[in-house]
């Protein structure tokens, strides 16, 4: 199969996926986790089966009392989610002091029943806002660093091809990967209440590293084959030969990485399921973009430049 010759199909497919992802973001918005919003998350397991309404009543009453005592303690209603077990609840509160949590704990114990505190986690709202800003700058810095590194690494390619194009197509493929994974997780956030947290940002950065590594392998082979290009061969032929020469290497590398990730998806702990899912999607999308998007885009950019 000639991949670069059929590049219009790959461009169309990728454009469709990106548009769907952007539509998902615009329609559903980001379901940000505790790492970015701040607040407290309380995981409880009652010894007996209790009604969700009883927990909601106690938490709301305690919050109401705290609200009149100090209005800064309450900015929105508590989010109470029923867990998998009969008496399991996950309570998310915003900007609550530890003393306020203790008051709610006493109210639950007296009015609902004895419970076990599985976990309690608190993130200050200022820290959450800082995490959000730093996550954005981390991704931006990675993208800027990659484009300059790729342009420098390929600085010795013929001037007619322009080394900045190598960096440009690598960044285009990375933006493609980020948008698709983001769109999928925004949809999961709207349908399954999956939150975007620091582990998701970690998965995105890992995806950037894997995807650009695969892209550079193909582009490096293009650079080598340009020197060996025969008189009757076009630049498109050279790129296609480079893709075919590295195709099995890219696929085999991806499969060997996906095997342990799939094992973690099936047998791993629930707490890391969506982190592993983000990594798995990143590897699949990153491999696709390196082969079917970055290299063909380099050909189209060269042809567009020749017509100017």
Backbone as numpy.savetxt, mean C-alpha at the origin, in Angstrom:
# Nx Ny Nz CAx CAy CAz Cx Cy Cz
5.45 -14.32 -27.91 4.61 -13.13 -27.91 5.49 -11.88 -27.91
5.22 -10.99 -28.85 5.97 -9.73 -28.94 5.30 -8.71 -28.02
5.95 -8.43 -26.89 5.34 -7.59 -25.85 5.30 -6.13 -26.28
6.39 -5.61 -26.81 6.42 -4.19 -27.18 5.53 -3.89 -28.37
5.38 -4.85 -29.27 4.53 -4.63 -30.43 3.06 -4.45 -30.03
2.65 -5.14 -28.97 1.27 -5.06 -28.50 1.14 -4.12 -27.31
2.00 -3.13 -27.23 2.03 -2.25 -26.06 0.74 -1.44 -25.87
0.01 -1.19 -26.92 -1.24 -0.44 -26.79 -2.22 -1.20 -25.88
-2.22 -2.52 -25.98 -3.12 -3.30 -25.13 -2.71 -3.20 -23.67
-1.39 -3.27 -23.42 -0.91 -3.17 -22.03 -1.18 -1.78 -21.47
-0.96 -0.75 -22.29 -1.23 0.61 -21.84 -2.71 0.79 -21.51
-3.57 0.22 -22.37 -5.01 0.33 -22.12 -5.43 -0.38 -20.85
-4.87 -1.58 -20.65 -5.20 -2.35 -19.45 -4.73 -1.62 -18.19
-3.50 -1.10 -18.22 -2.97 -0.39 -17.06 -3.75 0.90 -16.80
-4.10 1.61 -17.87 -4.90 2.83 -17.70 -6.24 2.54 -17.05
-6.87 1.43 -17.46 -8.14 1.04 -16.86 -8.01 0.75 -15.38
-6.94 0.04 -15.00 -6.73 -0.28 -13.58 -6.47 0.99 -12.76
-5.67 1.90 -13.32 -5.37 3.14 -12.61 -6.62 3.99 -12.45
-7.45 4.07 -13.49 -8.69 4.85 -13.40 -9.65 4.26 -12.38
-9.72 2.93 -12.33 -10.56 2.29 -11.31 -10.05 2.59 -9.90
-8.73 2.58 -9.75 -8.14 2.89 -8.45 -8.43 4.33 -8.04
-8.27 5.26 -8.97 -8.56 6.66 -8.67 -10.03 6.87 -8.34
-10.91 6.17 -9.07 -12.34 6.26 -8.78 -12.64 5.72 -7.38
-11.96 4.63 -7.02 -12.15 4.06 -5.69 -11.73 5.05 -4.60
-10.62 5.75 -4.82 -10.15 6.73 -3.84 -11.13 7.89 -3.74
-11.62 8.38 -4.89 -12.53 9.52 -4.89 -13.88 9.18 -4.27
-14.35 7.97 -4.50 -15.68 7.57 -4.02 -15.64 7.21 -2.53
-14.65 6.39 -2.14 -14.63 5.86 -0.78 -13.75 6.66 0.18
-12.69 7.27 -0.33 -11.77 7.98 0.55 -10.88 7.02 1.33
-9.95 7.59 2.09 -8.99 6.78 2.84 -9.54 6.41 4.21
-9.48 5.13 4.53 -9.86 4.66 5.86 -8.58 4.56 6.69
-8.16 5.69 7.25 -6.89 5.76 7.95 -6.96 5.05 9.29
-5.88 4.38 9.66 -5.83 3.64 10.91 -5.40 4.51 12.07
-5.29 3.88 13.20 -4.95 4.57 14.45 -3.58 5.24 14.35
-2.67 4.68 13.58 -1.33 5.26 13.45 -1.37 6.68 12.91
-2.38 6.99 12.09 -2.47 8.30 11.44 -3.53 9.21 12.06
-4.57 8.66 12.65 -5.63 9.49 13.22 -5.41 9.80 14.69
-4.67 8.94 15.38 -4.52 9.07 16.82 -5.73 8.51 17.54
-5.60 8.30 18.85 -6.69 7.76 19.64 -6.26 6.52 20.40
-7.25 5.81 20.90 -6.99 4.60 21.69 -7.80 3.44 21.12
-7.20 2.27 21.09 -7.89 1.06 20.63 -7.80 0.02 21.73
-8.97 -0.49 22.09 -9.12 -1.34 23.26 -9.74 -2.65 22.84
-9.04 -3.74 23.06 -9.51 -5.07 22.66 -9.92 -5.83 23.92
-11.22 -6.12 24.04 -11.76 -6.77 25.24 -12.42 -8.09 24.89
-12.42 -9.00 25.85 -13.13 -10.27 25.70 -13.88 -10.57 27.00
-15.22 -10.45 26.95 -16.04 -10.71 28.13 -16.16 -12.21 28.38
-16.21 -12.57 29.64 -16.28 -13.98 30.01 -17.60 -14.61 29.59
-18.66 -13.82 29.55 -19.97 -14.31 29.14 -20.40 -13.59 27.88
-21.36 -14.18 27.18 -21.90 -13.57 25.98 -22.67 -12.32 26.38
-22.34 -11.20 25.78 -23.03 -9.94 26.09 -23.53 -9.32 24.80
-24.55 -8.48 24.94 -25.13 -7.80 23.78 -24.29 -6.58 23.42
-24.17 -6.33 22.14 -23.40 -5.17 21.70 -24.03 -3.88 22.18
-25.38 -3.88 22.30 -26.07 -2.67 22.75 -25.67 -2.30 24.17
-25.45 -3.32 25.03 -25.05 -3.04 26.40 -23.70 -2.36 26.48
-22.75 -2.83 25.67 -21.43 -2.22 25.64 -21.53 -0.79 25.12
-22.30 -0.60 24.06 -22.46 0.73 23.49 -23.07 1.70 24.49
-24.06 1.22 25.26 -24.73 2.08 26.24 -23.76 2.56 27.31
-22.98 1.63 27.86 -22.04 1.99 28.92 -20.98 2.95 28.41
-20.40 2.64 27.25 -19.35 3.50 26.71 -19.90 4.89 26.41
-21.10 4.95 25.85 -21.70 6.24 25.52 -22.00 7.04 26.78
-22.53 6.39 27.82 -22.83 7.08 29.06 -21.56 7.62 29.71
-20.52 6.79 29.76 -19.27 7.23 30.36 -18.67 8.38 29.57
-18.76 8.28 28.24 -18.23 9.36 27.40 -19.02 10.64 27.63
-20.35 10.52 27.80 -21.20 11.69 28.00 -20.81 12.41 29.29
-20.57 11.64 30.35 -20.16 12.24 31.61 -18.80 12.92 31.47
-17.89 12.26 30.77 -16.56 12.83 30.57 -16.63 14.07 29.69
-17.59 14.07 28.77 -17.72 15.19 27.84 -18.10 16.47 28.59
-19.05 16.34 29.55 -19.45 17.52 30.29 -18.37 17.95 31.28
-17.54 16.99 31.73 -16.46 17.33 32.65 -15.32 18.03 31.92
-15.02 17.56 30.72 -13.90 18.13 29.95 -14.18 17.87 28.48
-14.62 18.89 27.76 -15.09 18.69 26.39 -13.98 18.28 25.44
-12.72 18.47 25.84 -11.62 18.05 24.97 -11.46 16.54 24.93
-12.12 15.82 25.85 -11.98 14.37 25.92 -12.81 13.64 24.88
-13.70 14.35 24.21 -14.60 13.66 23.29 -14.82 14.50 22.05
-14.44 14.02 20.91 -14.66 14.73 19.66 -15.55 13.94 18.71
-15.75 12.66 18.94 -16.65 11.88 18.11 -17.06 10.62 18.88
-18.08 9.94 18.38 -18.57 8.75 19.07 -17.54 7.63 19.01
-17.63 6.74 19.98 -16.74 5.57 19.98 -17.16 4.61 18.88
-16.18 3.96 18.28 -16.44 2.93 17.29 -16.31 1.58 17.98
-17.42 0.84 18.03 -17.44 -0.45 18.72 -17.68 -1.54 17.69
-16.74 -2.46 17.57 -16.84 -3.54 16.60 -16.89 -4.88 17.31
-17.79 -5.74 16.85 -17.91 -7.08 17.41 -16.82 -7.96 16.85
-16.13 -8.69 17.73 -15.07 -9.58 17.31 -15.58 -10.94 16.88
-14.64 -11.83 16.57 -15.01 -13.17 16.09 -15.59 -14.03 17.21
-15.10 -13.84 18.45 -15.60 -14.62 19.58 -16.89 -14.02 20.12
-17.61 -14.81 20.93 -18.92 -14.39 21.41 -18.87 -13.11 22.23
-17.87 -12.99 23.11 -17.78 -11.83 23.98 -16.69 -10.85 23.61
-16.21 -10.91 22.40 -15.06 -10.11 21.98 -15.52 -8.79 21.36
-14.88 -7.69 21.78 -15.20 -6.37 21.25 -13.91 -5.59 21.02
-13.94 -4.76 19.97 -12.83 -3.87 19.66 -13.38 -2.45 19.72
-12.92 -1.68 20.68 -13.45 -0.34 20.92 -12.38 0.68 20.55
-12.73 1.61 19.66 -11.81 2.66 19.23 -12.33 4.00 19.74
-11.50 4.72 20.49 -11.86 6.01 21.06 -10.87 7.05 20.59
-11.33 8.28 20.48 -10.44 9.34 20.00 -10.04 10.27 21.13
-8.75 10.48 21.29 -8.21 11.45 22.24 -8.74 11.26 23.66
-8.66 10.06 24.16 -9.11 9.77 25.53 -7.89 9.61 26.44
-7.94 10.23 27.61 -6.88 10.08 28.59 -6.99 8.72 29.26
-5.88 8.27 29.87 -5.88 6.97 30.54 -6.90 6.92 31.68
-7.08 8.04 32.38 -8.07 8.08 33.46 -9.48 7.88 32.92
-9.73 8.40 31.73 -11.04 8.23 31.11 -11.28 6.78 30.73
-10.24 6.12 30.24 -10.34 4.70 29.89 -10.64 3.87 31.14
-10.00 4.22 32.24 -10.25 3.50 33.49 -11.68 3.67 33.96
-12.25 4.87 33.76 -13.63 5.10 34.15 -14.58 4.24 33.30
-14.30 4.16 32.00 -15.13 3.32 31.13 -14.97 1.86 31.50
-13.75 1.45 31.85 -13.49 0.07 32.25 -14.29 -0.30 33.49
-14.33 0.62 34.46 -15.11 0.36 35.68 -16.59 0.25 35.36
-17.08 1.10 34.47 -18.49 1.06 34.09 -18.85 -0.22 33.38
-17.97 -0.69 32.52 -18.23 -1.95 31.81 -18.23 -3.13 32.78
-17.27 -3.14 33.70 -17.21 -4.24 34.66 -18.43 -4.30 35.55
-18.96 -3.13 35.93 -20.11 -3.09 36.84 -21.43 -3.35 36.13
-21.56 -2.86 34.90 -22.86 -2.93 34.22 -22.98 -4.07 33.22
-21.88 -4.50 32.65 -21.94 -5.52 31.59 -21.44 -6.87 32.08
-20.26 -6.89 32.70 -19.73 -8.16 33.18 -18.21 -8.16 33.21
-17.65 -9.23 33.77 -16.19 -9.36 33.87 -15.60 -9.59 32.48
-14.46 -8.95 32.21 -13.82 -9.09 30.90 -12.31 -9.17 31.05
-11.70 -9.69 30.01 -10.23 -9.76 29.93 -9.76 -8.73 28.91
-8.78 -7.93 29.30 -8.22 -6.94 28.37 -7.13 -7.62 27.54
-7.45 -7.88 26.27 -6.50 -8.56 25.38 -5.37 -7.61 24.99
-5.72 -6.38 24.66 -4.69 -5.41 24.29 -5.25 -4.01 24.44
-4.35 -3.07 24.63 -4.72 -1.66 24.70 -3.60 -0.87 24.04
-3.95 -0.05 23.07 -2.96 0.71 22.32 -3.44 2.14 22.15
-2.53 3.06 22.39 -2.89 4.46 22.29 -1.85 5.22 21.47
-2.34 6.10 20.58 -1.47 6.95 19.77 -1.97 8.38 19.91
-1.11 9.27 20.33 -1.49 10.67 20.47 -1.84 11.25 19.10
-2.84 12.13 19.06 -3.29 12.69 17.78 -2.17 13.47 17.08
-1.32 14.15 17.85 -0.20 14.89 17.26 0.81 13.92 16.65
1.04 12.79 17.34 1.95 11.77 16.81 1.38 11.16 15.54
0.05 10.92 15.53 -0.59 10.37 14.34 -0.45 11.29 13.14
-0.65 12.59 13.36 -0.49 13.56 12.28 0.95 13.58 11.78
1.91 13.44 12.70 3.32 13.39 12.33 3.62 12.15 11.49
3.06 11.01 11.89 3.23 9.78 11.12 2.71 9.94 9.69
1.56 10.59 9.58 0.94 10.78 8.26 1.85 11.60 7.35
2.39 12.70 7.90 3.29 13.56 7.12 4.57 12.83 6.75
5.14 12.10 7.71 6.39 11.40 7.45 6.21 10.26 6.45
5.05 9.60 6.48 4.78 8.54 5.51 4.74 9.10 4.10
4.10 10.26 3.94 4.04 10.91 2.62 5.43 11.27 2.12
6.23 11.88 3.01 7.57 12.29 2.60 8.49 11.08 2.35
8.25 9.99 3.06 9.06 8.78 2.84 8.84 8.25 1.42
7.57 8.18 1.00 7.27 7.70 -0.35 7.79 8.68 -1.39
7.61 9.98 -1.16 8.08 10.99 -2.10 9.60 10.94 -2.24
10.30 10.83 -1.11 11.76 10.77 -1.14 12.25 9.53 -1.88
11.54 8.41 -1.70 11.92 7.18 -2.40 11.78 7.35 -3.91
10.68 7.98 -4.35 10.45 8.17 -5.78 11.48 9.12 -6.38
11.75 10.23 -5.70 12.73 11.19 -6.22 14.12 10.56 -6.25
14.48 9.84 -5.20 15.79 9.19 -5.16 15.95 8.17 -6.28
14.88 7.43 -6.56 14.95 6.40 -7.61 15.16 7.03 -8.98
14.42 8.11 -9.29 14.55 8.70 -10.63 15.95 9.27 -10.85
16.56 9.87 -9.82 17.91 10.40 -9.97 18.95 9.27 -10.06
18.76 8.23 -9.27 19.70 7.11 -9.32 19.67 6.42 -10.68
18.44 6.17 -11.19 18.33 5.49 -12.49 18.94 6.36 -13.59
18.64 7.67 -13.55 19.20 8.56 -14.57 20.73 8.57 -14.50
21.29 8.55 -13.29 22.75 8.53 -13.14 23.32 7.19 -13.59
22.67 6.10 -13.23 23.17 4.76 -13.58 23.19 4.55 -15.09
22.26 5.21 -15.80 22.18 5.02 -17.25 22.68 6.26 -18.01
23.57 7.02 -17.38 24.05 8.27 -17.97 24.86 8.06 -19.24
25.40 6.84 -19.45 26.27 6.61 -20.60 25.55 6.05 -21.82
24.22 5.97 -21.75 23.48 5.53 -22.94 23.56 6.63 -23.98
23.39 6.31 -25.26 23.47 7.34 -26.30 22.55 8.53 -26.03
23.04 9.73 -26.34 22.27 10.94 -26.04 20.93 10.97 -26.75
20.83 10.29 -27.90 19.58 10.29 -28.66 18.47 9.59 -27.88
18.83 8.71 -26.96 17.82 7.99 -26.17 17.50 8.75 -24.89
18.49 9.46 -24.32 18.30 10.29 -23.14 18.14 9.45 -21.87
19.14 9.50 -20.98 19.09 8.68 -19.75 17.91 9.03 -18.84
17.42 10.29 -18.93 16.29 10.67 -18.08 15.02 9.88 -18.43
14.95 9.39 -19.65 13.79 8.59 -20.03 13.78 7.26 -19.26
14.97 6.73 -18.99 15.05 5.48 -18.21 14.48 5.72 -16.81
14.88 6.83 -16.19 14.34 7.16 -14.88 12.85 7.46 -14.94
12.43 8.12 -16.02 11.02 8.48 -16.17 10.10 7.27 -16.27
10.50 6.28 -17.07 9.64 5.10 -17.21 9.64 4.27 -15.93
10.77 4.29 -15.20 10.80 3.57 -13.92 9.83 4.21 -12.93
9.78 5.53 -12.88 8.87 6.23 -11.97 7.42 6.03 -12.42
7.17 6.05 -13.73 5.82 5.82 -14.22 5.31 4.45 -13.79
6.18 3.44 -13.86 5.79 2.09 -13.43 5.54 2.06 -11.93
6.34 2.79 -11.15 6.15 2.82 -9.70 4.85 3.51 -9.31
4.53 4.64 -9.96 3.26 5.31 -9.70 2.10 4.38 -10.04
2.23 3.66 -11.13 1.22 2.68 -11.55 1.00 1.64 -10.44
2.10 1.13 -9.88 2.00 0.10 -8.83 1.34 0.66 -7.57
1.79 1.85 -7.15 1.26 2.45 -5.93 -0.23 2.71 -6.05
-0.66 3.29 -7.18 -2.07 3.63 -7.35 -2.96 2.40 -7.35
-2.51 1.32 -7.99 -3.33 0.12 -8.05 -3.47 -0.52 -6.66
-2.37 -0.65 -5.94 -2.43 -1.23 -4.59 -3.27 -0.33 -3.67
-3.08 0.97 -3.79 -3.85 1.91 -2.97 -5.34 1.78 -3.27
-5.68 1.69 -4.56 -7.09 1.55 -4.93 -7.72 0.29 -4.37
-6.97 -0.81 -4.40 -7.49 -2.08 -3.87 -7.73 -1.96 -2.37
-6.80 -1.35 -1.64 -6.95 -1.26 -0.18 -7.97 -0.21 0.23
-8.16 0.81 -0.59 -9.25 1.75 -0.32 -10.60 1.05 -0.46
-10.72 0.21 -1.49 -11.95 -0.57 -1.66 -12.15 -1.55 -0.51
-11.06 -2.21 -0.07 -11.16 -3.11 1.08 -11.54 -2.33 2.34
-11.07 -1.09 2.45 -11.43 -0.27 3.60 -12.91 0.05 3.62
-13.49 0.25 2.44 -14.91 0.58 2.37 -15.79 -0.65 2.54
-15.33 -1.79 2.09 -16.16 -3.00 2.12 -15.89 -3.90 3.32
-14.63 -3.90 3.82 -14.27 -4.79 4.93 -13.62 -4.05 6.09
-13.69 -2.72 6.05 -13.19 -1.88 7.13 -11.69 -2.10 7.39
-10.93 -2.31 6.33 -9.47 -2.45 6.45 -8.84 -1.07 6.50
-7.96 -0.86 7.46 -7.37 0.46 7.66 -5.99 0.56 7.01
-5.68 1.79 6.60 -4.34 2.08 6.10 -3.49 2.54 7.28
-2.46 1.76 7.60 -1.62 2.07 8.74 -0.14 2.04 8.34
0.74 2.08 9.32 2.17 2.10 9.03 2.66 0.82 8.35
2.03 -0.30 8.67 2.42 -1.56 8.01 2.09 -1.51 6.52
1.01 -0.82 6.17 0.67 -0.67 4.75 1.72 0.20 4.05
2.15 1.28 4.70 3.20 2.13 4.12 4.49 1.33 3.95
4.80 0.48 4.93 5.99 -0.38 4.82 5.88 -1.31 3.62
4.69 -1.87 3.40 4.48 -2.74 2.25 4.62 -1.97 0.95
4.15 -0.72 0.92 4.29 0.11 -0.29 5.76 0.37 -0.61
6.54 0.72 0.42 7.96 1.00 0.20 8.70 -0.26 -0.24
8.32 -1.41 0.32 8.93 -2.67 -0.11 8.57 -2.96 -1.57
7.35 -2.63 -1.95 6.92 -2.81 -3.34 7.74 -1.94 -4.28
8.00 -0.70 -3.86 8.82 0.20 -4.68 10.19 -0.41 -4.93
10.79 -0.94 -3.87 12.12 -1.54 -4.01 12.13 -2.74 -4.93
11.14 -3.62 -4.77 11.10 -4.82 -5.60 10.82 -4.46 -7.06
9.86 -3.55 -7.28 9.47 -3.21 -8.64 10.61 -2.52 -9.40
11.27 -1.56 -8.74 12.33 -0.85 -9.44 13.52 -1.76 -9.69
13.76 -2.72 -8.82 14.84 -3.69 -9.05 14.58 -4.49 -10.32
13.35 -4.95 -10.47 12.98 -5.71 -11.66 13.08 -4.84 -12.91
12.63 -3.58 -12.78 12.67 -2.66 -13.93 14.11 -2.37 -14.35
15.00 -2.16 -13.38 16.39 -1.84 -13.69 17.08 -3.01 -14.39
16.74 -4.24 -14.01 17.33 -5.40 -14.68 17.01 -5.37 -16.17
15.75 -5.07 -16.49 15.35 -5.02 -17.91 16.01 -3.84 -18.60
16.01 -2.66 -17.98 16.60 -1.48 -18.60 18.12 -1.63 -18.76
18.76 -2.32 -17.83 20.20 -2.55 -17.95 20.50 -3.45 -19.14
19.63 -4.43 -19.37 19.82 -5.28 -20.55 19.59 -4.48 -21.83
18.66 -3.52 -21.80 18.46 -2.64 -22.95 19.73 -1.85 -23.22
20.34 -1.32 -22.17 21.58 -0.55 -22.34 22.69 -1.40 -22.96
22.82 -2.65 -22.51 23.85 -3.53 -23.06 23.57 -3.85 -24.52
22.30 -4.10 -24.84 21.96 -4.49 -26.21 22.03 -3.34 -27.19
21.94 -2.09 -26.68 22.07 -0.94 -27.58 23.46 -0.93 -28.21
24.47 -1.30 -27.42 25.84 -1.34 -27.94 26.01 -2.44 -28.97
25.21 -3.50 -28.86 25.32 -4.63 -29.78 24.29 -4.58 -30.90
23.56 -3.49 -30.97 22.47 -3.37 -31.94 23.01 -3.44 -33.38
22.39 -4.28 -34.18 22.79 -4.44 -35.58 22.16 -3.37 -36.44
22.71 -3.21 -37.63 22.29 -2.11 -38.50 20.81 -2.21 -38.88
20.32 -3.44 -39.06 18.93 -3.60 -39.52 17.93 -3.58 -38.37
18.42 -3.54 -37.13 17.53 -3.57 -35.97 17.11 -2.16 -35.56
15.86 -2.04 -35.14 15.36 -0.78 -34.62 15.49 -0.77 -33.10
15.24 0.40 -32.52 15.27 0.49 -31.04 14.19 -0.39 -30.44
13.05 -0.49 -31.10 11.97 -1.37 -30.61 12.42 -2.82 -30.59
13.16 -3.24 -31.63 13.68 -4.62 -31.65 14.63 -4.85 -30.49
15.46 -3.87 -30.21 16.43 -4.00 -29.12 15.73 -4.14 -27.77
14.71 -3.32 -27.55 13.96 -3.39 -26.29 13.24 -4.72 -26.17
12.64 -5.17 -27.26 11.91 -6.44 -27.23 12.86 -7.61 -26.93
14.03 -7.60 -27.55 15.02 -8.65 -27.28 15.45 -8.63 -25.81
15.58 -7.43 -25.26 15.97 -7.30 -23.86 14.89 -7.85 -22.93
13.64 -7.57 -23.24 12.53 -8.07 -22.42 12.48 -9.59 -22.47
12.64 -10.15 -23.67 12.57 -11.61 -23.81 13.74 -12.29 -23.10
14.90 -11.64 -23.10 16.07 -12.23 -22.45 15.95 -12.24 -20.92
15.20 -11.30 -20.38 15.06 -11.21 -18.92 13.70 -11.70 -18.43
12.84 -12.14 -19.34 11.46 -12.49 -18.97 11.41 -13.61 -17.95
12.06 -14.72 -18.23 12.00 -15.86 -17.32 12.69 -15.56 -15.99
13.75 -14.75 -16.04 14.42 -14.36 -14.80 13.44 -13.60 -13.92
12.69 -12.65 -14.48 11.73 -11.85 -13.70 10.62 -12.71 -13.14
10.09 -13.61 -13.98 8.98 -14.46 -13.54 9.43 -15.42 -12.44
10.59 -16.04 -12.64 11.09 -17.00 -11.64 11.38 -16.32 -10.31
11.95 -15.12 -10.35 12.23 -14.37 -9.12 10.93 -14.05 -8.39
9.92 -13.64 -9.14 8.64 -13.29 -8.52 7.97 -14.51 -7.91
8.00 -15.63 -8.62 7.37 -16.85 -8.10 8.05 -17.32 -6.83
9.38 -17.27 -6.82 10.12 -17.71 -5.62 9.84 -16.81 -4.43
9.52 -15.54 -4.68 9.16 -14.63 -3.59 7.71 -14.81 -3.17
6.86 -15.12 -4.12 5.43 -15.27 -3.83 5.12 -16.53 -3.04
5.92 -17.59 -3.22 5.62 -18.86 -2.53 5.58 -18.71 -1.01
6.61 -18.12 -0.37 6.51 -17.95 1.09 5.42 -16.97 1.50
5.16 -15.95 0.66 4.10 -15.01 0.99 2.73 -15.70 0.95
2.52 -16.56 -0.03 1.26 -17.30 -0.11 1.10 -18.23 1.11
2.21 -18.82 1.54 2.16 -19.66 2.74 1.75 -18.84 3.97
2.26 -17.60 4.05 1.88 -16.73 5.16 0.43 -16.30 5.07
-0.06 -16.10 3.84 -1.47 -15.74 3.68 -2.39 -16.85 4.16
-1.99 -18.08 3.92 -2.84 -19.22 4.27 -2.67 -19.62 5.73
-1.42 -19.69 6.19 -1.15 -20.24 7.53 -0.70 -19.19 8.54
-0.46 -17.98 8.10 0.05 -16.95 9.00 -1.01 -16.40 9.93
-0.58 -15.57 10.87 -1.48 -14.97 11.85 -2.38 -13.94 11.19
-3.58 -13.77 11.73 -4.52 -12.80 11.19 -3.98 -11.38 11.28
-3.16 -11.11 12.28 -2.66 -9.76 12.49 -1.76 -9.26 11.35
-1.15 -10.17 10.60 -0.27 -9.75 9.51 -0.86 -10.07 8.14
-2.12 -10.52 8.10 -2.70 -10.98 6.83 -2.69 -9.87 5.78
-3.15 -8.68 6.14 -3.29 -7.62 5.14 -1.94 -6.99 4.79
-1.00 -7.05 5.71 0.37 -6.63 5.39 0.97 -7.56 4.33
0.81 -8.86 4.54 1.31 -9.84 3.57 0.55 -9.72 2.25
-0.76 -9.46 2.33 -1.55 -9.29 1.11 -1.05 -8.11 0.29
-0.71 -7.00 0.97 -0.18 -5.83 0.26 1.15 -6.16 -0.41
2.01 -6.90 0.27 3.28 -7.31 -0.33 3.06 -8.22 -1.53
2.11 -9.15 -1.41 1.82 -10.08 -2.51 1.31 -9.33 -3.73
0.36 -8.43 -3.51 -0.16 -7.63 -4.63 0.94 -6.77 -5.23
1.81 -6.24 -4.37 2.89 -5.40 -4.86 3.85 -6.15 -5.77
4.15 -7.38 -5.42 5.06 -8.18 -6.25 4.41 -8.53 -7.59
3.14 -8.90 -7.56 2.43 -9.25 -8.79 2.34 -8.03 -9.71
1.89 -6.91 -9.16 1.73 -5.69 -9.96 3.09 -5.15 -10.40
4.09 -5.23 -9.51 5.42 -4.74 -9.86 6.07 -5.53 -10.97
5.89 -6.84 -10.95 6.43 -7.68 -12.04 5.75 -7.36 -13.36
4.43 -7.20 -13.30 3.68 -6.86 -14.52 4.15 -5.52 -15.10
4.27 -4.49 -14.23 4.62 -3.17 -14.74 6.04 -3.13 -15.30
6.96 -3.89 -14.72 8.33 -3.91 -15.21 8.40 -4.48 -16.62
7.63 -5.52 -16.87 7.69 -6.21 -18.17 6.79 -5.56 -19.20
5.55 -5.29 -18.81 4.53 -4.87 -19.77 4.29 -3.38 -19.83
4.91 -2.61 -18.93 4.68 -1.17 -18.94 5.96 -0.37 -19.13
6.98 -0.62 -18.28 8.18 0.21 -18.32 8.92 0.11 -19.66
9.21 -1.12 -20.09 9.95 -1.31 -21.34 9.17 -0.81 -22.56
7.88 -1.19 -22.74 7.12 -0.65 -23.88 6.99 0.87 -23.83
6.89 1.44 -22.61 6.79 2.90 -22.50 8.06 3.58 -22.99
9.20 2.93 -22.77 10.47 3.48 -23.26 10.46 3.56 -24.78
9.89 2.55 -25.44 9.80 2.55 -26.90 8.89 3.67 -27.38
7.72 3.80 -26.75 6.77 4.84 -27.16 7.34 6.23 -26.95
8.07 6.43 -25.85 8.67 7.73 -25.57 9.73 8.07 -26.61
10.51 7.07 -27.01 11.54 7.29 -28.04 10.90 7.63 -29.36
9.85 6.95 -29.75 9.18 7.24 -31.02 8.53 8.62 -30.99
7.95 8.98 -29.84 7.33 10.29 -29.72 8.40 11.39 -29.83
9.58 11.15 -29.23 10.66 12.12 -29.33 11.20 12.25 -30.75
11.22 11.17 -31.49 11.73 11.20 -32.87 10.81 12.01 -33.79
9.50 12.06 -33.44 8.56 12.78 -34.31 8.57 14.28 -34.07
9.19 14.71 -32.97 9.19 16.14 -32.66 10.12 16.92 -33.60
